[in-house]
Amino acid sequence: MENVLVTGGAGYIGSHACKALKTAGFTPVTFDNLATGWRDAVKFGPFEQGDLQDRARLDEVFDKYRPIGVMHFAALSQVGESMAEPGLYWRNNVSGSLTLIEAAVAAGCKRFVFSSTCATYGDQDNVVLNESSAQYPINAYGASKRAIEDILRDFEAAHGLQHVIFRYFNVAGADPEGEVGEFHQPETHLIPLMLDAISGKRAALTVFGDDYPTPDGTCIRDYVHVCDLVDAHVLGLKWLQADKGSRVFNLGTGSGFSVREVLDHSRAVTNQRVPHEIGPRRPGDCTKLVSGSSRAVEELGWRPERSTLQQMISDAWNWHQTGHYAK
């Protein structure tokens, strides 16, 4: 089977991508420093521990496995942290990605699937964002991802590095078979925080702001199931294998849900009320972020079949009750 190097393959999205790659007939090779990932999540192919800024280690891994492509998930991704410590994000995300891209080109591996983000669009409220929307990131996380997109374009022009960029919105859910799931320390995502509050693993959930100009006053986000998301990444790799050229795709459902709607749906799934309190708005939070993903549907043939709020919360709840990684 053909090898695919998956950076951040021990993390939430990366581990699900490894399973999807294995199902599609590839061998995923996880490259991760385990700073935020989990060794227990590496179940579907070889594991190589290393840091993206270690060029010699990357060269060693490329030489050992000769991957036909790279899926790049490894990154710091907390918006609040990026606003407080921007240097950390520019150093880790941009410098690490540049080293990876240079190593891939040097090894002759010129298919690159990149995990970008809707945060590159910034605060464009009440607009359905598509791939041609202007990019005005308002935090160092989004700015670092936009910079990597620019690097990829430069390396295509200079070295023929073909790439697919996925800008996605709020990722949720878990593997329905329970082999991998979402587990961060510290946890920052709404649905696992909500499930922790329901199960008593943490105090009441804080809802950051209830005075936004939305129907119920809480922020609206576009949620996509992690399994649908990684299916798109496999399709992106196959797109590159078919020599269709570099492309940018948004990944979302085009439907936004407010924080209160998520809480209401969780009660329907778990039969338990979410203990919560209202806190102040967080700096950097947008009112509404919703994706236009018609390009991925029309060109990749992507179908986000599991991305209903009911299904995402249900799969997350099942993992929450039964799945875990060693601390």
VOGU-3710 file (C-alpha; in Angstrom, 3 decimals, decimal comma):
1> menvlvtgga> 0,000/0,000/0,000  1,095/3,571/-0,636  2,303/5,550/2,363  0,910/8,951/3,342  2,687/11,086/5,942  0,169/12,491/8,437  1,531/15,244/10,651  -0,448/15,583/13,847  -1,798/12,083/13,298  -2,016/11,522/17,064
11> gyigshacka> -4,445/14,422/17,458  -8,209/14,647/17,135  -8,635/15,245/13,409  -5,373/13,589/12,399  -6,229/10,276/14,075  -9,586/10,163/12,302  -7,784/10,944/9,023  -5,453/8,004/9,623  -8,424/5,674/9,971  -10,010/7,071/6,800
21> lktagftpvt> -6,743/6,635/4,897  -6,395/3,040/6,027  -10,001/2,341/5,000  -9,225/3,858/1,592  -6,257/1,529/1,074  -3,350/3,763/2,132  -0,862/3,318/4,967  -0,917/6,399/7,217  2,428/7,218/8,811  1,861/9,422/11,854
31> fdnlatgwrd> 4,466/12,092/12,586  3,745/13,800/15,907  5,669/15,288/18,819  2,850/14,334/21,236  2,718/17,864/22,643  -1,057/17,819/22,254  -1,591/14,414/20,634  -1,929/10,970/22,193  0,138/7,847/21,515  -2,980/5,748/22,150
41> avkfgpfeqg> -4,672/7,423/19,169  -2,109/5,970/16,716  -3,830/2,730/15,703  -3,853/2,556/11,928  -0,237/2,672/10,800  3,369/3,340/11,861  4,272/6,039/14,360  7,299/8,306/14,125  7,839/10,765/16,954  9,438/14,051/16,000
51> dlqdrarlde> 9,076/17,797/15,757  8,324/19,688/12,559  11,231/22,039/13,201  13,685/19,127/13,177  14,652/18,963/9,511  17,022/16,022/9,956  14,251/13,949/11,578  11,836/14,835/8,791  14,393/13,879/6,140  14,885/10,555/7,902
61> vfdkyrpigv> 11,140/9,814/7,884  10,672/10,841/4,243  13,601/8,612/3,252  12,286/5,665/5,272  8,679/5,671/4,012  8,794/7,480/0,640  5,230/8,809/1,047  3,182/9,660/-2,029  1,675/12,636/-0,203  1,471/14,643/3,007
71> mhfaalsqvg> -1,581/15,464/5,116  -0,603/18,316/7,388  -2,697/18,721/10,553  -0,029/19,530/13,145  -0,559/23,030/14,551  -1,384/25,022/17,639  -5,031/26,033/17,311  -6,367/27,945/20,320  -7,617/31,373/19,290  -7,345/32,934/22,740
81> esmaepglyw> -3,817/31,644/23,249  -2,801/32,933/19,823  -3,938/36,438/20,769  -1,975/36,333/24,032  1,134/34,639/22,588  1,322/35,411/18,854  5,027/34,600/18,630  4,324/31,042/19,700  1,908/30,609/16,796  4,128/32,185/14,161
91> rnnvsgsltl> 7,092/30,132/15,336  5,311/26,799/15,693  2,764/26,903/12,888  4,590/28,856/10,199  8,203/27,913/10,811  7,312/24,255/11,389  5,191/24,111/8,243  7,921/25,741/6,165  10,441/23,140/7,335  7,972/20,358/6,494
101> ieaavaagck> 7,271/21,778/3,033  10,976/22,111/2,273  11,588/18,533/3,391  8,713/17,243/1,254  9,979/19,028/-1,848  13,529/17,802/-1,242  12,200/14,231/-1,006  10,235/14,597/-4,247  6,911/14,332/-2,389  4,835/16,930/-4,203
111> rfvfsstcat> 1,269/16,222/-3,121  0,281/18,214/-0,057  -3,111/18,332/1,692  -3,268/21,179/4,177  -5,587/21,652/7,153  -6,403/25,363/7,110  -9,282/27,173/8,813  -12,188/29,545/8,412  -10,285/31,806/10,834  -8,387/33,105/7,794
121> ygdqdnvvln> -11,593/34,963/6,801  -11,762/36,929/10,032  -14,892/38,641/11,317  -17,288/38,742/8,348  -20,616/38,411/10,093  -23,865/37,300/8,444  -22,070/36,367/5,225  -21,918/32,874/3,773  -18,197/32,485/3,223  -16,882/30,817/0,088
131> essaqypina> -13,398/30,194/-1,236  -13,198/33,596/-2,929  -14,179/35,557/0,193  -11,545/38,034/1,334  -9,185/36,816/4,048  -8,852/39,195/6,997  -7,734/37,089/9,989  -8,192/38,812/13,334  -5,919/36,587/15,423  -2,479/35,004/15,112
141> ygaskraied> -3,941/31,527/14,638  -5,843/32,527/11,487  -2,956/34,691/10,296  -0,488/31,824/10,654  -2,704/29,525/8,601  -3,108/32,136/5,871  0,675/32,530/5,770  1,098/28,792/5,214  -1,388/28,946/2,341  0,830/31,642/0,783
151> ilrdfeaahg> 3,932/29,497/1,293  2,262/26,599/-0,510  1,467/28,812/-3,490  5,054/30,053/-3,634  6,392/26,492/-3,525  4,021/25,476/-6,299  5,357/28,268/-8,493  8,986/27,461/-7,691  8,954/23,692/-7,269  5,675/22,307/-8,628
161> lqhvifryfn> 4,269/21,423/-5,198  0,629/20,527/-5,847  -1,655/21,176/-2,915  -5,234/21,053/-1,704  -6,157/23,523/1,026  -9,181/22,828/3,226  -10,621/25,740/5,188  -13,055/24,345/7,669  -15,356/25,453/10,358  -16,236/23,858/13,711
171> vagadpegev> -15,324/20,182/13,770  -17,338/17,915/16,070  -18,304/14,301/16,691  -16,196/11,171/16,912  -15,544/7,880/15,193  -18,873/6,017/15,414  -16,989/2,778/16,133  -15,316/4,385/19,137  -11,707/3,682/18,112  -10,679/7,344/18,289
181> gefhqpethl> -12,344/10,522/19,488  -11,902/14,057/20,753  -9,719/14,529/23,808  -7,803/17,751/24,441  -5,959/18,969/27,509  -6,991/21,645/28,141  -10,322/21,236/26,392  -11,585/24,306/24,522  -14,282/22,972/22,169  -17,945/23,520/22,953
191> iplmldaisg> -19,369/20,009/22,598  -16,826/18,111/24,755  -16,939/20,918/27,335  -20,713/20,609/27,353  -20,553/16,832/27,779  -18,024/17,211/30,599  -20,462/19,532/32,383  -23,325/17,077/31,917  -21,298/14,183/33,326  -19,951/16,199/36,243
201> kraaltvfgd> -16,314/16,163/35,075  -16,177/19,947/35,264  -18,189/22,819/36,683  -20,934/24,505/34,719  -20,228/25,307/31,088  -19,561/28,994/30,441  -21,444/30,477/27,491  -19,313/33,383/26,323  -21,795/36,144/25,622  -25,565/36,166/25,164
211> dyptpdgtci> -25,850/39,660/23,682  -24,776/38,983/20,092  -27,106/40,151/17,287  -28,485/36,635/16,705  -31,988/35,239/17,342  -31,058/33,941/20,813  -28,074/36,183/21,549  -25,381/33,496/21,287  -22,754/32,967/18,594  -23,590/30,922/15,495
221> rdyvhvcdlv> -21,167/28,413/14,021  -21,160/25,902/11,166  -20,447/22,403/12,525  -19,074/19,518/10,446  -18,651/15,908/11,572  -15,018/14,879/11,900  -15,625/11,735/9,815  -17,132/13,784/6,985  -14,202/16,168/7,252  -11,510/13,511/6,915
231> dahvlglkwl> -13,386/11,858/4,059  -12,893/15,152/2,209  -9,157/14,973/2,902  -8,939/11,535/1,320  -10,844/12,878/-1,679  -8,382/15,771/-1,777  -5,446/13,378/-1,912  -7,071/11,447/-4,725  -7,707/14,758/-6,510  -3,965/15,389/-6,463
241> qadkgsrvfn> -3,197/11,830/-7,566  -5,412/12,481/-10,589  -3,278/15,556/-11,431  -6,219/17,952/-11,202  -4,084/20,779/-9,853  -3,990/22,828/-6,679  -7,335/23,875/-5,221  -8,925/25,485/-2,154  -12,090/24,033/-0,625  -14,281/25,177/2,248
251> lgtgsgfsvr> -15,735/22,413/4,390  -18,970/23,063/6,248  -22,668/22,422/5,899  -23,875/25,926/5,095  -26,124/25,769/8,157  -25,205/27,492/11,386  -26,270/26,597/14,913  -26,155/28,875/17,922  -24,598/27,866/21,225  -28,062/27,629/22,764
261> evldhsravt> -29,234/25,353/19,952  -26,288/23,044/20,605  -27,203/22,927/24,287  -30,835/22,161/23,451  -29,872/19,317/21,100  -27,544/17,840/23,708  -30,442/17,514/26,117  -32,368/15,555/23,484  -29,408/13,178/23,009  -28,325/12,718/26,637
271> nqrvpheigp> -31,661/13,272/28,406  -29,792/15,589/30,753  -29,762/19,347/31,158  -26,456/21,157/30,546  -25,349/23,079/33,659  -24,241/26,442/32,301  -23,674/30,080/33,135  -23,347/33,211/31,041  -19,936/34,860/30,850  -18,555/37,872/28,967
281> rrpgdctklv> -17,702/37,731/25,281  -14,237/36,433/24,418  -11,887/38,666/22,419  -11,625/37,444/18,841  -14,974/35,650/18,705  -17,109/36,388/15,644  -20,897/36,604/15,760  -21,596/34,208/12,910  -19,397/31,975/10,752  -21,102/29,846/8,104
291> sgssraveel> -19,480/28,090/5,153  -20,399/27,850/1,554  -19,105/24,394/0,573  -20,672/23,878/-2,839  -17,259/23,620/-4,506  -16,301/20,575/-2,432  -19,666/18,966/-3,173  -19,559/19,665/-6,895  -15,869/19,082/-7,635  -14,765/16,519/-5,053
301> gwrperstlq> -18,086/14,710/-4,804  -18,025/15,287/-1,050  -21,141/14,410/0,926  -21,262/15,495/4,603  -23,714/12,750/5,512  -23,060/12,621/9,285  -23,022/16,368/9,862  -26,356/16,767/11,604  -26,225/18,242/15,089  -28,024/15,186/16,451
311> qmisdawnwh> -25,461/12,775/14,946  -22,410/14,811/15,944  -23,517/15,100/19,560  -24,580/11,445/19,675  -21,214/10,163/18,392  -19,362/12,545/20,715  -21,486/11,391/23,677  -20,809/7,714/22,919  -17,060/8,380/22,801  -17,277/10,515/25,922
321> qtghyak> -18,832/7,665/27,852  -16,615/4,822/26,628  -13,460/6,166/24,969  -10,352/7,637/26,523  -6,607/7,953/26,079  -3,993/7,389/28,751  -2,977/10,616/30,418
//
